[in-house]
Amino acid sequence: MAKDPKIIGTLRRAQLAAGGMSDLASRLDVPVFELTRWMEGEAAPPPEVYAAALKIAEKDDTTSSRG
């Protein structure tokens, strides 16, 4: 599977917003090793997990843009 920069970027933003890899894995209710695979582009996350990560990333983008 090819690495999808959009998915990887979203997961990285969500990781920053959540406070780290373990915190994001906990919020998404997935094992850290699985999250790592997705962030390295080895596999794609299920759609519902990606949607949850996107919400976490977008929420952080909105808060940080307020200054």
N, C-alpha and C positions, 0 to 999 in steps of 0.2 A: 504494500500500500504506500502510495506517495504521501509525503508529509504535506499537510494542509496548513499553510501559514496563518490562515484566518482562525482555525481551531486552536492552534498552538498559541497564537497571540492572545486570544480570549482567555485561555487557561492561565497564561502568565499574568495577565491583568487581574484575573480573579484571585490568583495566588497572592499577589501583592495586596489586594483589597482585604483578603481574609487574614493576612498576617503570617503567611507561610504555607508550606506544602502540607504539613500535618493538619493545620487548621482548615485549609480548603478541603482536604480529604474528608475531614470530619463533617464539615458543612454539607458536602455533597453525598455523604454517607457511602463512601467508596474506600477501598484499601489504598494506602499510599503507593504501593507497587503498581497498581492499575493506573492511578493518576499519573505516575511517572511515565508509564508506557505511552499514554495519550500525549503527554507534554513533549515526549521525544519523537512523536510521530510514528511510533511503531504500530499503533492501532487508533481507531477513532472511538470517541466516547459514545455511549448511547444518546440518542436525541434528547431525552429528558435530562440527562446529566449535563449535556452541553447547554441546554436552555437555562438550567439552574446556574451554571458557571457564568453565562452571559448576563444574567440578572445581577449576580454579585459584582461582576466587572463594571456593568453599566451604572450600578448604584454608586460605586466608588468614583467613576468618571464624573457623575453628576455632582457629587459632594465636593470633589477636588476642584471643579470648575467654578464653584461659588466663591472661591478665594479664601 
